[in-house]
């Protein structure tokens, strides 16, 4: 593969600069190359970004390949500009020991077209009753998580943190106190009250974060909080960082762009944690701006159409997001002045790579990991065009700006828009 982009907009070190960039023999470099080019592209209408990294996805394989596979999830990731992804361990078999993890690693090795670094489970079967074989899995996993389940017992989470610290791995926590759920399935706010739905209170999330932060103080473990959604969670993490704790967190596009007044009686608006109130959304935005929130992850969670067709109460929790995250965030946060483009790229690429020990995306003389966008192209989000097997998104029909034209992962084309005419 040999390309040369002439006078392209290239994002490097927090700035977009006009450069001539060559991609040849798996190397990204500046300037022309002294060998024939497969394709020379006038790049002034295109922007090259470092490949994005999503540290929270669900690829459903092994065990649930009727929802998504590693192959289809990777294709969706590449179409969204992602060159590295970290799939969660709620699988069958659950990766709670090395033989179970090997089943997932074998599929990754066979089918992945982007970098895929899996999680190992914190507890056996994610049941919270016994620690997983963290020592055996540590060399092969990005971190440890029981995502989809909060670790309910204080002593179990403390033991997990001590073991993870000894292994030099993060604990990545889905924070949810089961005692406070009470059958809820959307935010315990105005929409739930007006429409007779059972609500999930905010304390079910932030209460367990507070518990875990006490354990971080005790153990010194590196700790990352999944998909925060409440203003109290932001405040807790802000204070923990000011205290000097080794803490980070993520949120997702749906929490940044939606509030519970925008809910509809459809399963595509149901996820865990739920979409919260406007005060929570504003607190999340402020957390992005002041550095409290380190990462934007998608929590890409595909289900079948049947599983998402049962309304807010009956549908399974989870929406897809890999193919829509950047255009949504660029359109509704960067173009509106809520965030700078530099900060958005940091949240999508630089910060997750640094926190989770993933390789840098664009390094001179190393295999190229980048994505090419036309930031001027406008279109409406159409789930029927997704490469993911999942189609459920609350953003169907939203008008966005910025289309991914090509993604190169480890020097190889992982995605190219079939309608792109150079």
JOKA-V107697 format. One record per residue. N is the residue number from 1. RES is the residue in one small letter. OMEGA is omega in whole degrees, -180 to 180 (NA if undefined). Layout:
# JOKA-V107697
n->N res->RES omega->OMEGA
n->N res->RES omega->OMEGA
This chain:
# JOKA-V107697
n->1 res->x omega->177
n->2 res->x omega->175
n->3 res->x omega->167
n->4 res->x omega->177
n->5 res->x omega->-177
n->6 res->x omega->177
n->7 res->x omega->-180
n->8 res->x omega->172
n->9 res->x omega->-174
n->10 res->x omega->178
n->11 res->x omega->176
n->12 res->x omega->173
n->13 res->x omega->174
n->14 res->x omega->-179
n->15 res->x omega->171
n->16 res->x omega->-178
n->17 res->x omega->174
n->18 res->x omega->-180
n->19 res->x omega->164
n->20 res->x omega->-172
n->21 res->x omega->176
n->22 res->x omega->173
n->23 res->x omega->-179
n->24 res->x omega->179
n->25 res->x omega->174
n->26 res->x omega->-179
n->27 res->x omega->174
n->28 res->x omega->-178
n->29 res->x omega->178
n->30 res->x omega->174
n->31 res->x omega->-177
n->32 res->x omega->178
n->33 res->x omega->-174
n->34 res->x omega->176
n->35 res->x omega->-175
n->36 res->x omega->180
n->37 res->x omega->172
n->38 res->x omega->-176
n->39 res->x omega->174
n->40 res->x omega->-170
n->41 res->x omega->172
n->42 res->x omega->-166
n->43 res->x omega->-172
n->44 res->x omega->178
n->45 res->x omega->-176
n->46 res->x omega->176
n->47 res->x omega->178
n->48 res->x omega->177
n->49 res->x omega->168
n->50 res->x omega->180
n->51 res->x omega->180
n->52 res->x omega->179
n->53 res->x omega->179
n->54 res->x omega->-176
n->55 res->x omega->-180
n->56 res->x omega->176
n->57 res->x omega->175
n->58 res->x omega->-179
n->59 res->x omega->164
n->60 res->x omega->-177
n->61 res->x omega->9
n->62 res->x omega->170
n->63 res->x omega->-174
n->64 res->x omega->-173
n->65 res->x omega->173
n->66 res->x omega->177
n->67 res->x omega->-177
n->68 res->x omega->172
n->69 res->x omega->175
n->70 res->x omega->179
n->71 res->x omega->-178
n->72 res->x omega->177
n->73 res->x omega->177
n->74 res->x omega->178
n->75 res->x omega->177
n->76 res->x omega->179
n->77 res->x omega->-179
n->78 res->x omega->179
n->79 res->x omega->178
n->80 res->x omega->180
n->81 res->x omega->-177
n->82 res->x omega->175
n->83 res->x omega->176
n->84 res->x omega->-180
n->85 res->x omega->-179
n->86 res->x omega->-179
n->87 res->x omega->-178
n->88 res->x omega->-169
n->89 res->x omega->179
n->90 res->x omega->-173
n->91 res->x omega->177
n->92 res->x omega->6
n->93 res->x omega->175
n->94 res->x omega->180
n->95 res->x omega->-180
n->96 res->x omega->171
n->97 res->x omega->-173
n->98 res->x omega->177
n->99 res->x omega->178
n->100 res->x omega->177
n->101 res->x omega->-177
n->102 res->x omega->178
n->103 res->x omega->178
n->104 res->x omega->-179
n->105 res->x omega->-180
n->106 res->x omega->179
n->107 res->x omega->178
n->108 res->x omega->-179
n->109 res->x omega->-178
n->110 res->x omega->-164
n->111 res->x omega->-172
n->112 res->x omega->174
n->113 res->x omega->169
n->114 res->x omega->178
n->115 res->x omega->179
n->116 res->x omega->179
n->117 res->x omega->-173
n->118 res->x omega->170
n->119 res->x omega->163
n->120 res->x omega->179
n->121 res->x omega->174
n->122 res->x omega->-176
n->123 res->x omega->-179
n->124 res->x omega->180
n->125 res->x omega->-174
n->126 res->x omega->-177
n->127 res->x omega->176
n->128 res->x omega->-174
n->129 res->x omega->179
n->130 res->x omega->-180
n->131 res->x omega->173
n->132 res->x omega->179
n->133 res->x omega->-173
n->134 res->x omega->-179
n->135 res->x omega->-177
n->136 res->x omega->-176
n->137 res->x omega->-169
n->138 res->x omega->-178
n->139 res->x omega->-171
n->140 res->x omega->-176
n->141 res->x omega->-179
n->142 res->x omega->-177
n->143 res->x omega->179
n->144 res->x omega->-179
n->145 res->x omega->167
n->146 res->x omega->-172
n->147 res->x omega->-171
n->148 res->x omega->-180
n->149 res->x omega->169
n->150 res->x omega->173
n->151 res->x omega->-168
n->152 res->x omega->-174
n->153 res->x omega->-179
n->154 res->x omega->-176
n->155 res->x omega->177
n->156 res->x omega->179
n->157 res->x omega->177
n->158 res->x omega->179
n->159 res->x omega->179
n->160 res->x omega->180
n->161 res->x omega->180
n->162 res->x omega->-179
n->163 res->x omega->180
n->164 res->x omega->179
n->165 res->x omega->180
n->166 res->x omega->-179
n->167 res->x omega->-179
n->168 res->x omega->-178
n->169 res->x omega->176
n->170 res->x omega->161
n->171 res->x omega->-177
n->172 res->x omega->-163
n->173 res->x omega->162
n->174 res->x omega->-173
n->175 res->x omega->-177
n->176 res->x omega->179
n->177 res->x omega->-175
n->178 res->x omega->-178
n->179 res->x omega->-176
n->180 res->x omega->-175
n->181 res->x omega->174
n->182 res->x omega->176
n->183 res->x omega->-178
n->184 res->x omega->-179
n->185 res->x omega->167
n->186 res->x omega->-178
n->187 res->x omega->177
n->188 res->x omega->-176
n->189 res->x omega->-174
n->190 res->x omega->-178
n->191 res->x omega->179
n->192 res->x omega->-180
n->193 res->x omega->-176
n->194 res->x omega->-174
n->195 res->x omega->173
n->196 res->x omega->179
n->197 res->x omega->175
n->198 res->x omega->-173
n->199 res->x omega->172
n->200 res->x omega->-177
n->201 res->x omega->-180
n->202 res->x omega->-177
n->203 res->x omega->178
n->204 res->x omega->176
n->205 res->x omega->-171
n->206 res->x omega->178
n->207 res->x omega->179
n->208 res->x omega->173
n->209 res->x omega->179
n->210 res->x omega->177
n->211 res->x omega->-178
n->212 res->x omega->179
n->213 res->x omega->173
n->214 res->x omega->180
n->215 res->x omega->175
n->216 res->x omega->177
n->217 res->x omega->-177
n->218 res->x omega->-170
n->219 res->x omega->-175
n->220 res->x omega->-178
n->221 res->x omega->169
n->222 res->x omega->-167
n->223 res->x omega->180
n->224 res->x omega->-178
n->225 res->x omega->177
n->226 res->x omega->164
n->227 res->x omega->179
n->228 res->x omega->-173
n->229 res->x omega->-173
n->230 res->x omega->178
n->231 res->x omega->178
n->232 res->x omega->178
n->233 res->x omega->178
n->234 res->x omega->-178
n->235 res->x omega->180
n->236 res->x omega->-177
n->237 res->x omega->177
n->238 res->x omega->180
n->239 res->x omega->-180
n->240 res->x omega->178
n->241 res->x omega->178
n->242 res->x omega->179
n->243 res->x omega->179
n->244 res->x omega->179
n->245 res->x omega->-180
n->246 res->x omega->-170
n->247 res->x omega->172
n->248 res->x omega->-179
n->249 res->x omega->178
n->250 res->x omega->164
n->251 res->x omega->-174
n->252 res->x omega->-177
n->253 res->x omega->-177
n->254 res->x omega->176
n->255 res->x omega->-179
n->256 res->x omega->-172
n->257 res->x omega->-177
n->258 res->x omega->167
n->259 res->x omega->-171
n->260 res->x omega->174
n->261 res->x omega->-177
n->262 res->x omega->180
n->263 res->x omega->172
n->264 res->x omega->-176
n->265 res->x omega->-178
n->266 res->x omega->-178
n->267 res->x omega->-180
n->268 res->x omega->175
n->269 res->x omega->-176
n->270 res->x omega->178
n->271 res->x omega->-177
n->272 res->x omega->0
n->273 res->x omega->-176
n->274 res->x omega->171
n->275 res->x omega->-173
n->276 res->x omega->-177
n->277 res->x omega->-178
n->278 res->x omega->177
n->279 res->x omega->177
n->280 res->x omega->180
n->281 res->x omega->180
n->282 res->x omega->177
n->283 res->x omega->177
n->284 res->x omega->178
n->285 res->x omega->177
n->286 res->x omega->176
n->287 res->x omega->174
n->288 res->x omega->-175
n->289 res->x omega->-175
n->290 res->x omega->176
n->291 res->x omega->177
n->292 res->x omega->178
n->293 res->x omega->-172
n->294 res->x omega->-165
n->295 res->x omega->164
n->296 res->x omega->176
n->297 res->x omega->-176
n->298 res->x omega->-168
n->299 res->x omega->178
n->300 res->x omega->-171
n->301 res->x omega->-176
n->302 res->x omega->171
n->303 res->x omega->177
n->304 res->x omega->178
n->305 res->x omega->180
n->306 res->x omega->-179
n->307 res->x omega->-179
n->308 res->x omega->-175
n->309 res->x omega->-173
n->310 res->x omega->177
n->311 res->x omega->-178
n->312 res->x omega->-177
n->313 res->x omega->-170
n->314 res->x omega->-177
n->315 res->x omega->172
n->316 res->x omega->-178
n->317 res->x omega->175
n->318 res->x omega->178
n->319 res->x omega->178
n->320 res->x omega->-176
n->321 res->x omega->-174
n->322 res->x omega->-174
n->323 res->x omega->-175
n->324 res->x omega->-170
n->325 res->x omega->-175
n->326 res->x omega->-179
n->327 res->x omega->177
n->328 res->x omega->-177
n->329 res->x omega->177
n->330 res->x omega->-176
n->331 res->x omega->-168
n->332 res->x omega->174
n->333 res->x omega->-179
n->334 res->x omega->-177
n->335 res->x omega->179
n->336 res->x omega->178
n->337 res->x omega->178
n->338 res->x omega->180
n->339 res->x omega->170
n->340 res->x omega->176
n->341 res->x omega->178
n->342 res->x omega->-180
n->343 res->x omega->179
n->344 res->x omega->-180
n->345 res->x omega->176
n->346 res->x omega->-178
n->347 res->x omega->-176
n->348 res->x omega->-174
n->349 res->x omega->-171
n->350 res->x omega->-174
n->351 res->x omega->178
n->352 res->x omega->179
n->353 res->x omega->-178
n->354 res->x omega->-176
n->355 res->x omega->-174
n->356 res->x omega->175
n->357 res->x omega->176
n->358 res->x omega->-177
n->359 res->x omega->177
n->360 res->x omega->-173
n->361 res->x omega->-173
n->362 res->x omega->-179
n->363 res->x omega->-180
n->364 res->x omega->177
n->365 res->x omega->179
n->366 res->x omega->177
n->367 res->x omega->-173
n->368 res->x omega->172
n->369 res->x omega->-177
n->370 res->x omega->177
n->371 res->x omega->-176
n->372 res->x omega->-179
n->373 res->x omega->163
n->374 res->x omega->-174
n->375 res->x omega->-178
n->376 res->x omega->-176
n->377 res->x omega->179
n->378 res->x omega->180
n->379 res->x omega->177
n->380 res->x omega->179
n->381 res->x omega->-177
n->382 res->x omega->-178
n->383 res->x omega->-180
n->384 res->x omega->179
n->385 res->x omega->-175
n->386 res->x omega->170
n->387 res->x omega->171
n->388 res->x omega->174
n->389 res->x omega->176
n->390 res->x omega->-179
n->391 res->x omega->-171
n->392 res->x omega->178
n->393 res->x omega->175
n->394 res->x omega->-175
n->395 res->x omega->178
n->396 res->x omega->179
n->397 res->x omega->180
n->398 res->x omega->176
n->399 res->x omega->-179
n->400 res->x omega->179
n->401 res->x omega->-179
n->402 res->x omega->-179
n->403 res->x omega->175
n->404 res->x omega->-179
n->405 res->x omega->-179
n->406 res->x omega->173
n->407 res->x omega->179
n->408 res->x omega->-179
n->409 res->x omega->-178
n->410 res->x omega->176
n->411 res->x omega->-179
n->412 res->x omega->178
n->413 res->x omega->177
n->414 res->x omega->178
n->415 res->x omega->168
n->416 res->x omega->180
n->417 res->x omega->-177
n->418 res->x omega->-179
n->419 res->x omega->-178
n->420 res->x omega->175
n->421 res->x omega->-177
n->422 res->x omega->NA
